[in-house]
Amino acid sequence: MDSLTRRDMLAASAGGIMLPNLLNAPINPKRKRALRIAHLTDIHVQPERGAAKGMEAAIEHAQGQKDKPNMIITGGDLIMDSLGADADRTRTQWSIFTSVLKANLELPVEHTIGNHDVWGWNDRAKYQNESKFGKVWACEVLGLTKPYRSFDKAGWHIIILDSVHRKEGNGYTARLDDEQFEWLQGDLAKVPAKTPILVVSHIPIIAVCSMFDGENEKTGNWVIPGAWVHIDARRIKDLFKKYPNVKMCISGHEHLLDQVVYNGVNYFCNGAVCGGWWGGDYYECTYGYTLIDLFDDGSFENRYVPFGWKTQP
């Protein structure tokens, strides 16, 4: 491999080009791609700022790749917000989301639920007796019996987690409840040792970019909220350590890009379709989605793709 200077690497990152993974073994020249996924996370569709057209543009750009994806995985925060929205506003947002999908989607899709897709948790006293309270509404719209699950595809095992856990009172934190964690333990134990595993979560399990999402150092110590990154990351990484076939974890939530390699697992935070909530770039991250190539030898590539959206009034 030719040497790369720090300036080269920063320039490549700014241009949205996939960087070589300097911590991984050399690429196997005989490997074959098993699956290409378009990961569209943090769409945050809403009636304002041309968000529906922006969502449409992202889908069209992904499906219009010369080397087409085999499927789409959405990464959560599909609508702008229902945590604090009333029923009419929530219904409007889901109607836009489903209409854009119906009119434009050509590929199979698997959905992830994000915190902003959960209804009423910011005003629990007002909404907790409604039949669609919490994750019920999102699951109904997305056709899910549970917000977490797993499936096998092209020789890979794909796990979609539910990162969003209700706190006492209002709001949420990032973690798996005990029932889901027990399910995850059992699911991993069933996967053959030679089958590589991709884990999808809305909120990062481990991320560096969460340090810079806000002035988290202003107290003189780094203080990262439990809603920014999984507060139970320790027990999850301890579980993954038992299974070397867990190869990569992908997430959204931060609207930022990073890659962390810890205990041999690659954790990618994959930006946001909506950039800064359709108001422009968010720090160093512009409007985009990610192309993920999964190979038959358990290797992978993860590349962020800006789709050229211009901020609307």
DRENDO-1510 file (C-alpha; in Angstrom, 1 decimal, always signed):
<recs>
REC; n; res; u; v; w
REC; 1; MET; +0.0; +0.0; +0.0 .
REC; 2; ASP; +1.3; +3.4; -0.9 .
REC; 3; SER; +1.8; +5.6; +2.1 .
REC; 4; LEU; -0.9; +8.2; +3.0 .
REC; 5; THR; -0.2; +11.5; +4.6 .
REC; 6; ARG; -2.5; +13.0; +7.2 .
REC; 7; ARG; -3.4; +15.7; +4.6 .
REC; 8; ASP; -4.3; +13.1; +2.0 .
REC; 9; MET; -6.6; +11.3; +4.5 .
REC; 10; LEU; -8.4; +14.5; +5.5 .
REC; 11; ALA; -8.9; +15.5; +1.9 .
REC; 12; ALA; -10.3; +12.1; +1.0 .
REC; 13; SER; -12.6; +12.3; +4.0 .
REC; 14; ALA; -13.9; +15.7; +3.1 .
REC; 15; GLY; -14.7; +14.5; -0.4 .
REC; 16; GLY; -16.8; +11.6; +0.7 .
REC; 17; ILE; -14.3; +9.0; -0.5 .
REC; 18; MET; -13.9; +5.7; +1.2 .
REC; 19; LEU; -10.6; +5.5; +3.0 .
REC; 20; PRO; -8.6; +2.3; +3.3 .
REC; 21; ASN; -9.0; +0.6; +6.7 .
REC; 22; LEU; -5.4; +0.7; +7.9 .
REC; 23; LEU; -6.3; -1.6; +10.9 .
REC; 24; ASN; -7.6; -4.5; +8.8 .
REC; 25; ALA; -5.7; -7.3; +7.1 .
REC; 26; PRO; -4.9; -6.8; +3.4 .
REC; 27; ILE; -7.8; -7.3; +1.0 .
REC; 28; ASN; -8.3; -10.8; -0.3 .
REC; 29; PRO; -8.1; -10.5; -4.1 .
REC; 30; LYS; -10.3; -13.6; -4.6 .
REC; 31; ARG; -13.2; -12.3; -2.4 .
REC; 32; LYS; -16.6; -11.8; -4.1 .
REC; 33; ARG; -19.2; -9.3; -3.1 .
REC; 34; ALA; -22.2; -11.0; -1.6 .
REC; 35; LEU; -24.5; -8.0; -0.9 .
REC; 36; ARG; -24.6; -4.2; -1.5 .
REC; 37; ILE; -26.7; -2.2; +1.0 .
REC; 38; ALA; -27.8; +1.4; +0.8 .
REC; 39; HIS; -28.0; +2.6; +4.4 .
REC; 40; LEU; -30.3; +5.6; +4.6 .
REC; 41; THR; -30.5; +6.9; +8.1 .
REC; 42; ASP; -31.9; +10.0; +9.8 .
REC; 43; ILE; -34.3; +11.1; +7.0 .
REC; 44; HIS; -36.4; +13.2; +9.3 .
REC; 45; VAL; -39.0; +13.8; +6.7 .
REC; 46; GLN; -41.5; +16.7; +7.4 .
REC; 47; PRO; -43.8; +19.0; +5.4 .
REC; 48; GLU; -41.3; +21.9; +5.6 .
REC; 49; ARG; -37.9; +22.6; +3.8 .
REC; 50; GLY; -38.6; +20.4; +0.9 .
REC; 51; ALA; -37.8; +17.3; +3.0 .
REC; 52; ALA; -40.1; +15.0; +0.9 .
REC; 53; LYS; -38.3; +16.0; -2.3 .
REC; 54; GLY; -35.0; +15.5; -0.5 .
REC; 55; MET; -35.9; +12.0; +0.7 .
REC; 56; GLU; -37.0; +11.2; -2.9 .
REC; 57; ALA; -33.7; +12.5; -4.2 .
REC; 58; ALA; -31.7; +10.3; -1.8 .
REC; 59; ILE; -33.7; +7.2; -2.8 .
REC; 60; GLU; -33.4; +7.9; -6.5 .
REC; 61; HIS; -29.6; +8.6; -6.1 .
REC; 62; ALA; -29.1; +5.3; -4.3 .
REC; 63; GLN; -31.2; +3.3; -6.7 .
REC; 64; GLY; -29.6; +5.0; -9.6 .
REC; 65; GLN; -26.1; +3.8; -8.9 .
REC; 66; LYS; -24.5; +2.2; -11.9 .
REC; 67; ASP; -23.6; -0.7; -9.6 .
REC; 68; LYS; -27.0; -0.9; -7.9 .
REC; 69; PRO; -27.6; -1.9; -4.2 .
REC; 70; ASN; -29.4; -5.1; -3.5 .
REC; 71; MET; -31.5; -3.6; -0.7 .
REC; 72; ILE; -32.0; -0.6; +1.5 .
REC; 73; ILE; -31.8; -0.5; +5.3 .
REC; 74; THR; -33.2; +2.6; +6.9 .
REC; 75; GLY; -31.5; +3.7; +10.1 .
REC; 76; GLY; -34.2; +5.3; +12.1 .
REC; 77; ASP; -35.5; +8.8; +12.7 .
REC; 78; LEU; -37.5; +8.4; +9.6 .
REC; 79; ILE; -39.8; +11.3; +10.4 .
REC; 80; MET; -38.8; +14.6; +11.9 .
REC; 81; ASP; -40.3; +14.0; +15.3 .
REC; 82; SER; -43.2; +12.3; +17.1 .
REC; 83; LEU; -41.7; +12.3; +20.6 .
REC; 84; GLY; -43.4; +15.6; +21.3 .
REC; 85; ALA; -45.8; +15.9; +18.4 .
REC; 86; ASP; -49.6; +15.6; +18.6 .
REC; 87; ALA; -51.5; +12.9; +16.6 .
REC; 88; ASP; -52.2; +15.1; +13.6 .
REC; 89; ARG; -48.6; +16.2; +13.1 .
REC; 90; THR; -47.4; +12.6; +13.6 .
REC; 91; ARG; -49.9; +11.3; +11.1 .
REC; 92; THR; -48.9; +13.9; +8.6 .
REC; 93; GLN; -45.2; +13.0; +8.8 .
REC; 94; TRP; -45.8; +9.2; +8.5 .
REC; 95; SER; -48.1; +9.9; +5.5 .
REC; 96; ILE; -45.3; +11.8; +3.7 .
REC; 97; PHE; -42.8; +9.0; +4.5 .
REC; 98; THR; -45.0; +6.2; +3.3 .
REC; 99; SER; -46.1; +8.2; +0.2 .
REC; 100; VAL; -42.5; +8.9; -0.9 .
REC; 101; LEU; -41.6; +5.2; -0.4 .
REC; 102; LYS; -44.6; +4.0; -2.3 .
REC; 103; ALA; -43.9; +6.3; -5.2 .
REC; 104; ASN; -40.1; +5.7; -5.5 .
REC; 105; LEU; -38.9; +2.5; -3.8 .
REC; 106; GLU; -37.8; -0.2; -6.2 .
REC; 107; LEU; -35.6; -2.3; -3.8 .
REC; 108; PRO; -36.4; -4.5; -0.8 .
REC; 109; VAL; -36.2; -2.5; +2.4 .
REC; 110; GLU; -35.7; -3.3; +6.1 .
REC; 111; HIS; -36.5; -0.5; +8.7 .
REC; 112; THR; -34.9; +0.5; +11.9 .
REC; 113; ILE; -36.8; +2.6; +14.5 .
REC; 114; GLY; -35.2; +5.8; +15.9 .
REC; 115; ASN; -36.0; +7.9; +18.9 .
REC; 116; HIS; -37.9; +10.5; +16.9 .
REC; 117; ASP; -40.2; +7.7; +15.5 .
REC; 118; VAL; -41.5; +7.0; +18.9 .
REC; 119; TRP; -44.8; +8.8; +19.8 .
REC; 120; GLY; -45.5; +10.7; +22.9 .
REC; 121; TRP; -42.5; +9.9; +25.2 .
REC; 122; ASN; -41.8; +13.6; +25.7 .
REC; 123; ASP; -45.3; +14.1; +27.2 .
REC; 124; ARG; -46.1; +10.7; +28.7 .
REC; 125; ALA; -48.9; +11.9; +30.9 .
REC; 126; LYS; -50.8; +13.3; +27.9 .
REC; 127; TYR; -50.3; +10.3; +25.5 .
REC; 128; GLN; -49.6; +7.2; +27.5 .
REC; 129; ASN; -53.2; +5.9; +27.2 .
REC; 130; GLU; -53.4; +6.3; +23.4 .
REC; 131; SER; -53.4; +3.0; +21.5 .
REC; 132; LYS; -50.5; +4.1; +19.3 .
REC; 133; PHE; -48.4; +5.4; +22.2 .
REC; 134; GLY; -44.7; +4.7; +22.1 .
REC; 135; LYS; -43.4; +2.4; +19.3 .
REC; 136; VAL; -46.8; +1.0; +18.3 .
REC; 137; TRP; -47.5; +3.6; +15.7 .
REC; 138; ALA; -44.1; +3.2; +14.0 .
REC; 139; CYS; -44.3; -0.6; +14.1 .
REC; 140; GLU; -47.7; -0.5; +12.5 .
REC; 141; VAL; -46.6; +1.9; +9.7 .
REC; 142; LEU; -43.4; -0.1; +9.0 .
REC; 143; GLY; -45.1; -3.5; +9.2 .
REC; 144; LEU; -43.0; -4.7; +12.2 .
REC; 145; THR; -44.2; -7.1; +14.8 .
REC; 146; LYS; -41.2; -6.1; +17.0 .
REC; 147; PRO; -38.7; -3.2; +16.7 .
REC; 148; TYR; -35.8; -5.6; +16.8 .
REC; 149; ARG; -35.1; -8.8; +14.8 .
REC; 150; SER; -32.5; -10.7; +12.7 .
REC; 151; PHE; -32.4; -12.4; +9.3 .
REC; 152; ASP; -29.9; -14.1; +7.0 .
REC; 153; LYS; -29.0; -12.6; +3.6 .
REC; 154; ALA; -26.4; -13.6; +1.0 .
REC; 155; GLY; -24.3; -15.5; +3.6 .
REC; 156; TRP; -24.4; -12.8; +6.2 .
REC; 157; HIS; -26.4; -12.6; +9.4 .
REC; 158; ILE; -28.0; -9.2; +9.9 .
REC; 159; ILE; -29.3; -8.0; +13.3 .
REC; 160; ILE; -31.5; -4.9; +13.7 .
REC; 161; LEU; -31.6; -3.6; +17.2 .
REC; 162; ASP; -33.9; -1.2; +19.0 .
REC; 163; SER; -31.7; +1.4; +20.7 .
REC; 164; VAL; -34.4; +3.5; +22.2 .
REC; 165; HIS; -35.3; +2.8; +25.9 .
REC; 166; ARG; -37.9; +4.8; +27.8 .
REC; 167; LYS; -36.6; +6.6; +30.9 .
REC; 168; GLU; -38.7; +7.1; +34.0 .
REC; 169; GLY; -40.9; +10.1; +33.3 .
REC; 170; ASN; -40.3; +11.6; +29.9 .
REC; 171; GLY; -37.6; +11.1; +27.3 .
REC; 172; TYR; -35.4; +8.2; +26.4 .
REC; 173; THR; -31.9; +6.8; +26.8 .
REC; 174; ALA; -29.8; +4.6; +24.5 .
REC; 175; ARG; -29.7; +1.0; +25.6 .
REC; 176; LEU; -31.2; -2.5; +25.2 .
REC; 177; ASP; -33.7; -3.6; +27.8 .
REC; 178; ASP; -33.1; -6.9; +29.5 .
REC; 179; GLU; -35.5; -8.8; +27.3 .
REC; 180; GLN; -33.8; -7.6; +24.1 .
REC; 181; PHE; -30.3; -8.3; +25.4 .
REC; 182; GLU; -31.3; -11.8; +26.3 .
REC; 183; TRP; -32.7; -12.2; +22.8 .
REC; 184; LEU; -29.4; -10.9; +21.4 .
REC; 185; GLN; -27.4; -13.4; +23.4 .
REC; 186; GLY; -29.5; -16.2; +22.1 .
REC; 187; ASP; -29.5; -15.0; +18.5 .
REC; 188; LEU; -25.7; -14.7; +18.4 .
REC; 189; ALA; -25.3; -18.1; +19.9 .
REC; 190; LYS; -27.3; -19.7; +17.0 .
REC; 191; VAL; -25.2; -18.2; +14.2 .
REC; 192; PRO; -22.6; -20.5; +12.8 .
REC; 193; ALA; -19.0; -19.4; +13.6 .
REC; 194; LYS; -18.1; -18.9; +9.9 .
REC; 195; THR; -21.1; -16.7; +9.2 .
REC; 196; PRO; -20.2; -13.0; +9.4 .
REC; 197; ILE; -22.5; -10.7; +11.3 .
REC; 198; LEU; -23.7; -7.1; +10.6 .
REC; 199; VAL; -25.4; -5.3; +13.5 .
REC; 200; VAL; -27.7; -2.3; +12.8 .
REC; 201; SER; -28.7; +0.2; +15.5 .
REC; 202; HIS; -30.1; +3.7; +15.4 .
REC; 203; ILE; -28.0; +5.1; +18.2 .
REC; 204; PRO; -24.3; +4.2; +18.1 .
REC; 205; ILE; -23.1; +1.4; +20.4 .
REC; 206; ILE; -19.6; +3.0; +20.4 .
REC; 207; ALA; -18.8; +6.3; +18.7 .
REC; 208; VAL; -16.1; +9.1; +18.8 .
REC; 209; CYS; -18.3; +11.7; +17.0 .
REC; 210; SER; -20.6; +11.8; +20.1 .
REC; 211; MET; -17.8; +13.8; +21.8 .
REC; 212; PHE; -18.3; +16.7; +19.4 .
REC; 213; ASP; -22.1; +16.7; +19.2 .
REC; 214; GLY; -22.5; +19.7; +21.4 .
REC; 215; GLU; -20.1; +21.3; +23.9 .
REC; 216; ASN; -19.6; +18.1; +25.8 .
REC; 217; GLU; -16.3; +19.2; +27.3 .
REC; 218; LYS; -17.6; +22.5; +28.8 .
REC; 219; THR; -17.5; +21.2; +32.4 .
REC; 220; GLY; -13.8; +20.5; +32.1 .
REC; 221; ASN; -14.6; +16.8; +31.6 .
REC; 222; TRP; -16.0; +14.9; +28.7 .
REC; 223; VAL; -19.7; +14.4; +29.5 .
REC; 224; ILE; -21.6; +12.4; +26.8 .
REC; 225; PRO; -25.3; +12.1; +27.4 .
REC; 226; GLY; -26.8; +8.6; +27.6 .
REC; 227; ALA; -29.1; +9.5; +24.8 .
REC; 228; TRP; -26.1; +10.1; +22.4 .
REC; 229; VAL; -24.5; +6.7; +22.6 .
REC; 230; HIS; -25.5; +3.3; +24.1 .
REC; 231; ILE; -25.1; +3.6; +27.9 .
REC; 232; ASP; -24.9; -0.2; +28.0 .
REC; 233; ALA; -22.0; -0.4; +25.5 .
REC; 234; ARG; -19.8; -2.2; +28.0 .
REC; 235; ARG; -22.0; -5.2; +28.2 .
REC; 236; ILE; -22.7; -5.2; +24.5 .
REC; 237; LYS; -18.9; -5.1; +23.6 .
REC; 238; ASP; -18.3; -7.8; +26.2 .
REC; 239; LEU; -20.9; -10.0; +24.4 .
REC; 240; PHE; -19.5; -9.3; +21.0 .
REC; 241; LYS; -16.0; -10.3; +22.2 .
REC; 242; LYS; -17.3; -13.9; +22.5 .
REC; 243; TYR; -18.2; -13.9; +18.8 .
REC; 244; PRO; -15.4; -12.9; +16.4 .
REC; 245; ASN; -17.8; -13.2; +13.5 .
REC; 246; VAL; -19.4; -9.9; +14.6 .
REC; 247; LYS; -17.7; -7.8; +11.9 .
REC; 248; MET; -19.3; -4.4; +11.8 .
REC; 249; CYS; -22.0; -2.3; +13.5 .
REC; 250; ILE; -23.7; +0.6; +11.7 .
REC; 251; SER; -25.7; +3.4; +13.2 .
REC; 252; GLY; -27.0; +7.0; +12.6 .
REC; 253; HIS; -28.5; +9.4; +15.2 .
REC; 254; GLU; -25.5; +11.7; +15.5 .
REC; 255; HIS; -25.8; +13.1; +11.9 .
REC; 256; LEU; -22.0; +12.8; +11.9 .
REC; 257; LEU; -19.5; +10.3; +10.4 .
REC; 258; ASP; -16.9; +8.2; +12.1 .
REC; 259; GLN; -15.3; +4.7; +12.3 .
REC; 260; VAL; -14.2; +3.1; +15.6 .
REC; 261; VAL; -12.4; -0.2; +15.7 .
REC; 262; TYR; -12.6; -1.8; +19.1 .
REC; 263; ASN; -11.8; -5.4; +20.0 .
REC; 264; GLY; -11.8; -6.2; +16.3 .
REC; 265; VAL; -15.3; -4.9; +15.6 .
REC; 266; ASN; -15.8; -1.9; +13.3 .
REC; 267; TYR; -18.4; +0.6; +14.4 .
REC; 268; PHE; -19.5; +3.1; +11.8 .
REC; 269; CYS; -21.7; +6.1; +12.4 .
REC; 270; ASN; -23.1; +6.8; +9.0 .
REC; 271; GLY; -24.2; +10.5; +8.8 .
REC; 272; ALA; -27.7; +11.6; +7.9 .
REC; 273; VAL; -29.8; +11.9; +4.7 .
REC; 274; CYS; -31.2; +15.2; +6.1 .
REC; 275; GLY; -27.8; +16.6; +7.0 .
REC; 276; GLY; -28.6; +19.2; +9.7 .
REC; 277; TRP; -32.3; +18.5; +9.7 .
REC; 278; TRP; -32.7; +19.8; +6.2 .
REC; 279; GLY; -31.1; +23.1; +7.2 .
REC; 280; GLY; -27.7; +22.6; +5.7 .
REC; 281; ASP; -24.6; +20.6; +6.8 .
REC; 282; TYR; -24.3; +19.4; +10.4 .
REC; 283; TYR; -20.7; +20.3; +11.5 .
REC; 284; GLU; -18.6; +18.3; +9.0 .
REC; 285; CYS; -21.4; +16.1; +7.6 .
REC; 286; THR; -23.5; +16.9; +4.5 .
REC; 287; TYR; -26.7; +15.3; +3.1 .
REC; 288; GLY; -25.9; +11.7; +2.3 .
REC; 289; TYR; -26.3; +8.0; +2.6 .
REC; 290; THR; -23.9; +5.1; +2.8 .
REC; 291; LEU; -23.1; +2.2; +0.4 .
REC; 292; ILE; -22.1; -0.9; +2.3 .
REC; 293; ASP; -20.5; -3.8; +0.4 .
REC; 294; LEU; -20.5; -7.2; +2.2 .
REC; 295; PHE; -18.1; -9.8; +0.9 .
REC; 296; ASP; -18.1; -13.6; +1.1 .
REC; 297; ASP; -14.9; -13.7; +3.2 .
REC; 298; GLY; -16.5; -11.6; +5.9 .
REC; 299; SER; -14.8; -8.3; +4.8 .
REC; 300; PHE; -16.7; -5.2; +4.0 .
REC; 301; GLU; -16.5; -1.6; +2.7 .
REC; 302; ASN; -18.5; +1.4; +4.0 .
REC; 303; ARG; -18.6; +4.5; +1.9 .
REC; 304; TYR; -20.6; +7.7; +2.5 .
REC; 305; VAL; -22.2; +9.2; -0.6 .
REC; 306; PRO; -23.4; +12.8; -0.7 .
REC; 307; PHE; -26.4; +13.1; -3.1 .
REC; 308; GLY; -26.0; +16.7; -3.9 .
REC; 309; TRP; -29.1; +18.1; -2.2 .
REC; 310; LYS; -29.3; +21.9; -1.8 .
REC; 311; THR; -30.9; +23.4; +1.2 .
REC; 312; GLN; -34.4; +24.6; +0.5 .
REC; 313; PRO; -36.0; +27.8; +2.1 .
</recs>
